[in-house]
Amino acid sequence: MALAVRLERYWHERGYPAARFWAEPIEERFGKIGTSEIYRIKSNLLNGLPPR
């Protein structure tokens, strides 16, 4: 979640207030990782840029 907040702040400071980032848990389980939860960061970026 800290990474999502950091990315959102980055884009907001550069004039893109519509940029949104959030963390979602990955549902798949990986045997080598064990019981740790894994998350991915999702966003509303399109072609590398947030909507205006």
Secondary structure as UniProt FT lines:
FT   HELIX           2..13
FT   TURN            14..15
FT   TURN            17..18
FT   STRAND          21..25
FT   TURN            31..35
FT   STRAND          39..43
FT   TURN            47..48
//
